[in-house]
Amino acid sequence: METIGFIGLGRMGSGICQNIINAGHTVCVYDEKAEAMQALQGSFQQAADAGAVLEMSTIVFLCLPGSIQVEAIAQTFLSGPVAGKTIIDLSTSFPLSSKNLHEQFAGAGACFADASLNGSPVDAARGSLIITFGGDRADYDRWQSLFACFSKEVRYMGPAGSGNLAKLACNYLAINYAVLYAEIFPLLEKLGVDLEQFYETIGQTGVDCGIYRYYAPKIVDKSYKPGFALELALKDATYVKQLFETFQAPAFLLEGCLNLLRTSVKDGKARHDLSECA
């Protein structure tokens, strides 16, 4: 049986890795925080570092904060014997970085693909994520049964970087929606509008949507229950901005969104929920 490597046991990675273990696969894990590895249940191996995971595994999943961390581990892998290995990045990374890494690994006789995660940590734990895959079609076909351990659907989006492009586009829309709610609700409250009545009214119009139902209640009751951190929203929005700049396309709405997110992070809300950005 092939050994599955897994690096990055954060809020998303821990649930995914646990599902892979529960499916009966031989798994080798690593996280900088020892307690993250110890929290897993079942039979698995703990590696001393990322290099040891690659050495012991046929395929390695990366579930990290972003391209900076992914690129650092990728270069560690490329500096050693990587031929015949498959690296799948589950992080929300910069698409052009993913495309470049795909080329580098291919040149070293290895495979690299981006398989972005659409869903929450709860979905990760339940195994009900939606994955947008970018890379070689052969790799997509080869690992379908493994993806099934932690997702309800996998979509092939195109060549390397396409999985991340699809995820960033989705996040771009969601972030902008959340920012709109975070701006307008406090204004209405200051003007004396009953926010609960307004929330229910909008919920019966064409403006209603899943993002509205997720973020607006947090703003109405000021709970700001932690979900998608502001610093991660800023990272993703910045990636999208880089893409607009690279291809010389205008991004007028994005500029305002970025300014608000930067201000919120500067005000000490980096790890607060996106809904608290106003």
N, C-alpha and C positions, 0 to 999 in steps of 0.2 A: 504494500500500500504506500502511495506517495505521502511524504510528510508535508503538511501545510504550515508555512511560516506566517506569523502574524506580528506586526510591529505597530504599536500604538493602541493602548487600551483605555482610551478616554471614554466619554459618555456614549459615543457611537460605537467605537471599536470594541468595547467590552461586551456589549450585547451581541455583536456580530460574531466575535470570536467564540463566545459561549455557545452560540447556535452551531458553529462548525464542530466544536468539541462534542456537543450533544448528539450530533449526527454520526458520531463514531469515527471521525477522522483522526489520524495521528497528527497532532498539532504541536508546534514549537513556538513559544511566545517570547516577546521582549517588550518591556516598557521601562523608561527611565525611573519610574516610581515602582519600587518593589511591591508596595502594597496593592498596586493595580493588578499585578500578576497573581498575588496571593488571594485576591478576591474571586478569581475564577474557580469553578467547581468541576470536578471530573478528572479525567486522565489527560495530562499534557506535560510537555517538557518546558522548563524555563531556561532561556539562553542567557549568557553573560553579557552579550552585546548584540548589535544588529548584524555584525559580520558572522557571528555564530549561527544566527537564524538562517542566513543565506546558505551557509555551509551545510546545514542539516536538512534543508528543504528543497523541494522541486519547484514550488511556487510560493511566493512571498506576497502577502497583502500588506500595504502601507495604509494606515488610517491616522493621519497626522494633521496638524493645524493648517498647513498650506505648503506652497512651493518651496519656501526657504528650507523647511525641514525635509521635504521630499528630496530636493536636490542634494542636500548634504549626505543623506543616506545613499542615494543613487551613486554619488561619486565614490563612496566607500565601496559599494558593490563593484563598480566598474574598475576599481584599482586592483581587484583580485580575480580569481577564476569564476567567471559568471556565465560562461558558455553553457547553453542548454537549460538555463533557468528562466522562469517567467516571473516578472514583477508586475503586480496590479495595484495601481494607486487608487484607493478609495477616497482620498482626500478631495476637497474642493480646491484644485490647484489652477495655476495660470495656464490656459490652453496651449499657448506657444511654448511654454516650458515643457509641457507633456509631449508635444510634438518633437521637440529637440531631444528629449530623453529617449523617446521611441527610436529615433535614428541612431543615437549613441549605443543603445543596447543591441540594436540590430547589427551594428558594426562589430559588436563583440560576440556575436553568435547567440544572443539572448533575446527575450521578448519583453516588451514593456507596453502596458495599456493603462488607460484611465477609465475607471468605472465609478462615476460619481453617485453619491447616495442622495436620494430624494425621500425625505421623511424625517422623523424625530427619533431621539433615543428610545422612546417607547416602541416605535416601529422596528428599530434595530433589535430590541430585546424580543419582540414578538416574531421576528423574521418576516416582516411585511413591508420591507423597503421596496422602492422602485429604483432600479439602477439604469443609468444612461451610460452606455459603453462606447468608448472610442479606441480604435486600434485595429489590428488585423482581424478580419472576419474568422480566420481559422482559430484564433485564440478565443474569440467570443463563443464559437461552437464547441470548442474543446472543454471549456470550464462551466458549461451550463448547469450541470448537476451540482457543482460546488456553489454556484450563485444561489441555487434553489434552497440552500440551507438557511439563508438569511434574507431572502427577498421573495416578493410575490410576483414580480415582473422584471424582466431585463430587456432593454431595448437597444438594439445596435444603431448608433447614431452616425457612424461613419469612421473615417480614419483617425489616427491618434490626435487627441485634443478635442475631438467632437463630443465626448462624454462630458468633459468639463465645460465646454461651450454651452451645451444644453442645460446643465445645472446652473451655471452662472446667469444665463438668460432667465431661468425660472426665479432665481434668487433676486435678480435685478427687479423683476416685476413685483415680487412679494415685498421687498424692502421699500420700494416706492409707495406701494399701497399702505404699508404700516406707517410710513412717515406722514402721509396725507392724514390718516386718522389721528396720529399723535399731535398734529398741528391744529386741526379743526375742532376737535372735541374740547380742548381747554378754552378755546376762544368762545365757543357756544356757552360753556359753563360760566365764564366771566360775564356774559350778557344775559344770564338768568335762565337759560334753556334747561329744561329737565333732561339730563343726559340719558336716563334710562328710557324715557319715552322716545327720545330721538333715536336711540339705538334700535328699539323695536320697530320704529317707523321705517328706518332705512332697511332693516331686515326684510321688509315686505315689498321692496322696490327692486329695480334692476341693478342697483348698486350692490346688493347682497352677494356675497361669495364666501368661499372657505376662509380666505385670508381675513376678511372682515369679521367673521365669526370667531376667529382665533385671537386677533389682536384687539378689536374694539372693546370687548368685555374687560380686558385688563386695564384699559385706559379709563373706562367708565367707573369701575370700582377701585381704581388706583392700586390694584394688587401687584401688577407688573411681575406676575409669576415667571421665574426664570425659564427661558426656552432658548431662543437664538440670541447670543450675546452681541452687544453693540460692537465690540471690537472685531468680531467675525463678520458682521454685516459691513463694517467699514473695509475690511480686507477684501471681501467679495466685490463691493462696489468699486473699490480701487482697481481691481483686476479688470472689471468691465470698462472703466475709464481708460486704462492702458490699451485695451482693444480698440476703443473708439479713436484714440490718438494714433495708434499704429496704422489704422486704415483711413485716417483723416476724415472721420465722420463726425457730425455735430452731436452733442449730447447735452442739450440745454437743461432738461429735467434733472439729469444726473448731477450736474454741478451744484444745484441747490440741495439735493439729497446728501451729497458728500460734505458740503459745508455744515449741515446740521449734525451729521454723524461725527465729524471731526470735533465740533464744539462739544458734543455730548461726551466723547471720550476724554477730551481735555478737561472737562468738568468732573472727572473721576467716575464716570459711569461705564467704563470699558467692559466690565463683566456683568453689567445690568442687562436686563432684557431689552430688545430693540424697541418695544412699546414705550419705554421710558425716555425716548430720545428728545421729546419736546421740552 
